[in-house]
Amino acid sequence: MDRLFVGVRELAQHMGVSEKTIYRMLNDNQIPFAVKIGGQWRFRADSVEKWIAAQMEGGRVEGSINYRITVSDALMNGAVLYRIHGSNRDEALDELFSTLPRTGTFNARDCKFSILAREALAPSSLAGIACMAPSSDHPVYLERSLIILAFLEEPVNFKALDGVPAFAIFLILAANAGEQAILETRLRRLLMEADFIAEIKKQPARRELSQYIPEYENSLLKPQKKGAENPPTGRKPSTSASILS
């Protein structure tokens, strides 16, 4: 790179990603040194090398989207918590965050503020299950996407639109906006199924969840070949060895 600016194609080749990925990253404001010249995106060549070096983590560019991320994958990265106390939403979140390991890159206070800002616009809890995530106005991203499933000690009023007290929280903490959107879409599809909600209400052990969620997710969301029949839904999978514990 001996020129002042490079284009989308050159940046994509240098990063080892597709041009579509570069445009998605631009839409998410993930490339800070991008400028438009004559209606075309251009990138300062002297900033590219430094930025890529700073963004690389284990051979993967931070901010690149894993379009194959699943709820079960994110749950494996996260945790399942039981008997979370709290007489209201704030207290439940405080205890949930107190169980997470402290890291220099994660600020629980900022994350809680972002989540509550979003919940103030429209409570996520329905049928007793809250599906929480940070607000896009105050994003909080981790090194890799994860989901925390927390079961409350007692049902708590989360100001749900259906008036049903929450007994469980799915908390999505993603690596980027794209993966957050994917995980929210997949999780909300699962929560459309009465059988899935009924199973979660039983507060299954980690071992049961590690089998139940992947099988249910695959039955509902696995891409189908043209002409293939729709997969069965609502079946209860058998219990097998844990992938979470």
ROLOTI-459132 format. One record per residue (C-alpha): x, y, z; residue in one letter; residue number from 1. Coordinates in pm, 1 decimal. Layout:
ROLOTI-459132
         X         Y         Z  residu  num
         X         Y         Z       A  NUM
...
end
This chain:
ROLOTI-459132
         X         Y         Z  residu  num
       0.0       0.0       0.0       M    1
     205.8     290.9    -131.0       D    2
     -85.0     524.6    -218.8       R    3
    -258.4     778.2       2.3       L    4
    -599.8     607.9     -24.1       F    5
    -722.7     256.7    -104.8       V    6
   -1068.0     141.5    -212.0       G    7
   -1316.6    -113.6     -78.8       V    8
   -1182.1    -398.3    -290.8       R    9
    -823.7    -344.0    -180.4       E   10
    -919.3    -315.9     185.1       L   11
   -1127.9    -633.6     163.8       A   12
    -839.7    -823.2       2.7       Q   13
    -595.9    -695.3     262.2       H   14
    -826.6    -799.3     548.1       M   15
    -917.5   -1132.2     391.7       G   16
   -1293.4   -1061.5     393.4       V   17
   -1556.5    -997.4     128.0       S   18
   -1647.6    -655.0      -4.9       E   19
   -1997.2    -707.4     140.8       K   20
   -1838.7    -738.8     486.1       T   21
   -1660.2    -406.8     437.9       I   22
   -1988.8    -236.6     344.7       Y   23
   -2161.3    -389.0     647.0       R   24
   -1883.5    -262.4     870.6       M   25
   -1922.3      82.8     714.0       L   26
   -2295.4      75.4     784.9       N   27
   -2217.2      -9.9    1148.5       D   28
   -1958.7     271.2    1172.4       N   29
   -1686.1      17.8    1252.0       Q   30
   -1416.5     170.0    1027.0       I   31
   -1322.6     507.2    1179.3       P   32
   -1085.5     627.3     903.0       F   33
   -1329.5     584.9     610.2       A   34
   -1407.7     887.1     392.2       V   35
   -1618.8     936.5      82.1       K   36
   -1445.3    1087.2    -220.2       I   37
   -1652.4    1139.6    -533.2       G   38
   -1927.8     920.4    -391.1       G   39
   -1689.5     627.1    -333.9       Q   40
   -1558.2     498.8      -2.7       W   41
   -1185.1     545.9      43.2       R   42
    -950.7     457.1     329.9       F   43
    -625.6     620.6     431.2       R   44
    -353.1     369.9     351.5       A   45
    -137.6     475.3     647.2       D   46
    -426.8     400.1     886.1       S   47
    -516.3      58.5     745.0       V   48
    -216.2    -135.7     875.3       E   49
    -233.7      12.8    1226.1       K   50
    -608.9     -42.7    1248.8       W   51
    -595.8    -403.3    1131.3       I   52
    -313.5    -482.0    1374.8       A   53
    -514.0    -329.7    1660.6       A   54
    -834.8    -511.8    1562.5       Q   55
    -691.7    -859.0    1510.9       M   56
    -778.0   -1104.8    1788.7       E   57
    -681.5   -1467.1    1739.8       G   58
    -671.2   -1429.8    1362.1       G   59
   -1020.5   -1281.8    1339.6       R   60
   -1093.8    -918.2    1271.6       V   61
   -1283.9    -769.6    1562.5       E   62
   -1612.1    -632.8    1437.3       G   63
   -1646.7    -883.9    1153.7       S   64
   -1979.9   -1061.6    1174.2       I   65
   -2025.2   -1433.2    1224.1       N   66
   -2344.8   -1486.4    1028.0       Y   67
   -2365.2   -1845.1    1150.1       R   68
   -2383.5   -1751.4    1518.5       I   69
   -2664.6   -1934.3    1700.1       T   70
   -2837.7   -1900.3    2034.0       V   71
   -2687.2   -2230.6    2146.0       S   72
   -2336.8   -2114.5    2044.6       D   73
   -2374.7   -1790.3    2238.6       A   74
   -2513.9   -1976.0    2539.8       L   75
   -2209.8   -2204.7    2537.1       M   76
   -1993.6   -1891.4    2551.4       N   77
   -2206.0   -1753.1    2835.6       G   78
   -2367.6   -1910.0    3140.5       A   79
   -2686.4   -2040.0    3298.2       V   80
   -2765.5   -1889.1    3637.9       L   81
   -3022.0   -2003.7    3894.2       Y   82
   -3194.4   -1845.0    4195.7       R   83
   -3119.4   -1484.4    4100.0       I   84
   -3269.1   -1257.2    4365.8       H   85
   -3426.8    -915.7    4329.1       G   86
   -3758.5    -750.7    4405.9       S   87
   -3747.6    -546.2    4084.9       N   88
   -3573.4    -533.4    3746.5       R   89
   -3280.6    -319.0    3867.8       D   90
   -3198.6    -550.2    4159.1       E   91
   -3223.4    -861.3    3942.1       A   92
   -2979.6    -712.6    3690.4       L   93
   -2742.7    -608.7    3969.5       D   94
   -2723.9    -965.0    4100.2       E   95
   -2691.5   -1105.9    3750.2       L   96
   -2393.8    -881.2    3675.2       F   97
   -2237.6    -957.4    4013.2       S   98
   -2199.5   -1321.5    3907.3       T   99
   -2002.2   -1236.2    3592.3       L  100
   -1621.5   -1232.0    3597.3       P  101
   -1465.2    -886.1    3612.2       R  102
   -1260.1    -784.6    3310.8       T  103
   -1085.6    -465.4    3214.6       G  104
   -1294.2    -428.6    2899.1       T  105
   -1640.2    -485.0    3045.5       F  106
   -1815.6    -222.3    3254.5       N  107
   -2125.9    -368.2    3420.1       A  108
   -2257.8     -25.4    3514.6       R  109
   -2244.7     102.3    3155.4       D  110
   -2401.5    -218.9    3029.4       C  111
   -2687.7    -197.8    3280.0       K  112
   -2750.9     165.8    3186.8       F  113
   -2768.4      73.8    2818.5       S  114
   -3005.3    -218.5    2882.4       I  115
   -3239.8     -12.6    3100.6       L  116
   -3242.6     269.7    2844.8       A  117
   -3374.4      23.6    2591.1       R  118
   -3617.6    -137.3    2835.8       E  119
   -3759.2     207.7    2913.6       A  120
   -3868.4     242.0    2551.1       L  121
   -4040.1     -98.2    2533.7       A  122
   -4013.0    -373.7    2796.7       P  123
   -3878.1    -692.9    2641.2       S  124
   -4051.1    -930.6    2880.3       S  125
   -4337.4   -1140.3    2738.1       L  126
   -4489.5   -1463.2    2868.5       A  127
   -4259.2   -1433.7    3171.0       G  128
   -3930.2   -1425.3    2977.0       I  129
   -3725.1   -1107.5    2926.5       A  130
   -3503.8   -1090.4    2617.0       C  131
   -3260.2    -812.0    2706.5       M  132
   -2971.0    -653.3    2518.0       A  133
   -2786.4    -318.7    2521.8       P  134
   -2935.1     -26.4    2333.1       S  135
   -2798.3      63.0    1989.5       S  136
   -2771.7     422.4    2113.0       D  137
   -2530.3     309.4    2386.9       H  138
   -2372.3      -8.0    2242.8       P  139
   -2173.5    -245.5    2459.2       V  140
   -1972.7    -510.0    2274.0       Y  141
   -1756.9    -795.3    2401.9       L  142
   -1471.1    -986.2    2240.1       E  143
   -1712.9   -1264.6    2149.1       R  144
   -2090.3   -1295.5    2155.7       S  145
   -2251.3   -1464.5    2453.4       L  146
   -2590.4   -1515.6    2615.1       I  147
   -2663.9   -1534.5    2985.7       I  148
   -2978.4   -1725.4    3084.9       L  149
   -3078.3   -1630.5    3439.4       A  150
   -3366.3   -1788.1    3631.7       F  151
   -3512.7   -1565.0    3903.2       L  152
   -3578.2   -1689.1    4255.5       E  153
   -3930.8   -1545.2    4238.3       E  154
   -4126.7   -1392.0    3946.9       P  155
   -4063.3   -1017.0    3926.4       V  156
   -4264.6    -733.0    3772.3       N  157
   -4062.6    -619.2    3469.7       F  158
   -4342.1    -388.3    3348.1       K  159
   -4424.1    -634.2    3069.6       A  160
   -4686.3    -536.2    2814.0       L  161
   -4878.3    -856.9    2885.5       D  162
   -4856.7    -798.1    3261.4       G  163
   -4693.3   -1137.8    3327.6       V  164
   -4413.1   -1125.7    3589.0       P  165
   -4075.1   -1237.7    3459.5       A  166
   -3924.3   -1564.0    3581.2       F  167
   -3625.2   -1572.1    3345.0       A  168
   -3388.2   -1338.8    3159.1       I  169
   -3205.1   -1405.1    2834.5       F  170
   -2930.5   -1141.1    2825.8       L  171
   -2756.3   -1099.1    2489.9       I  172
   -2405.7    -949.5    2500.1       L  173
   -2275.5    -951.5    2145.2       A  174
   -1943.5    -886.2    1974.6       A  175
   -2098.1    -638.7    1731.7       N  176
   -2428.7    -497.0    1612.0       A  177
   -2467.6    -759.9    1341.8       G  178
   -2436.0   -1058.0    1574.2       E  179
   -2664.9    -890.0    1826.7       Q  180
   -2934.5    -854.2    1560.8       A  181
   -2892.1   -1216.5    1451.4       I  182
   -2911.7   -1351.7    1806.4       L  183
   -3213.5   -1139.1    1892.3       E  184
   -3395.9   -1257.2    1580.1       T  185
   -3318.0   -1622.4    1646.5       R  186
   -3408.1   -1601.7    2014.6       L  187
   -3736.5   -1423.2    1951.9       R  188
   -3827.7   -1691.0    1698.5       R  189
   -3774.0   -1955.8    1964.6       L  190
   -3983.2   -1757.6    2210.8       L  191
   -4274.3   -1762.4    1967.7       M  192
   -4315.1   -2133.6    2045.5       E  193
   -4536.1   -2219.6    2343.2       A  194
   -4356.4   -2552.8    2386.9       D  195
   -4020.2   -2378.9    2408.6       F  196
   -4148.7   -2135.5    2672.7       I  197
   -4304.8   -2422.0    2868.5       A  198
   -3972.7   -2604.1    2871.5       E  199
   -3783.5   -2295.9    2989.2       I  200
   -4039.7   -2250.3    3268.0       K  201
   -3927.6   -2583.0    3412.2       K  202
   -3586.6   -2424.6    3479.3       Q  203
   -3400.8   -2724.2    3332.5       P  204
   -3054.1   -2821.3    3442.5       A  205
   -2760.6   -2714.4    3226.4       R  206
   -2733.9   -3064.6    3085.1       R  207
   -3091.3   -3060.5    2961.5       E  208
   -3061.1   -2709.9    2817.2       L  209
   -2744.3   -2800.6    2632.2       S  210
   -2942.4   -3060.4    2439.5       Q  211
   -3285.3   -2900.3    2422.6       Y  212
   -3195.2   -2557.4    2286.8       I  213
   -2966.7   -2667.8    1998.6       P  214
   -3213.0   -2932.4    1880.6       E  215
   -3508.9   -2698.0    1900.7       Y  216
   -3315.4   -2418.0    1729.8       E  217
   -3208.5   -2648.0    1447.3       N  218
   -3561.4   -2776.2    1396.5       S  219
   -3697.2   -2422.5    1360.1       L  220
   -3415.3   -2228.5    1197.5       L  221
   -3201.2   -2467.4     995.6       K  222
   -3191.7   -2348.9     631.0       P  223
   -3400.5   -2574.3     411.6       Q  224
   -3312.3   -2699.1      64.4       K  225
   -3552.9   -2610.1    -210.4       K  226
   -3849.5   -2845.3    -208.3       G  227
   -3770.4   -2984.9     136.6       A  228
   -4050.7   -3030.2     385.2       E  229
   -4075.6   -2799.7     683.0       N  230
   -3906.6   -2941.7     992.8       P  231
   -4121.8   -3060.9    1279.7       P  232
   -4165.7   -2824.2    1571.5       T  233
   -4271.5   -2860.7    1929.9       G  234
   -4099.5   -3193.7    1993.4       R  235
   -3918.4   -3241.9    2318.4       K  236
   -3561.5   -3359.3    2265.3       P  237
   -3396.9   -3620.5    2483.3       S  238
   -3137.0   -3539.6    2746.9       T  239
   -2770.3   -3603.8    2674.3       S  240
   -2427.8   -3501.2    2799.6       A  241
   -2372.4   -3136.0    2884.6       S  242
   -2181.7   -2892.6    2666.2       I  243
   -2224.3   -2608.3    2914.6       L  244
   -2102.6   -2768.6    3234.9       S  245
end
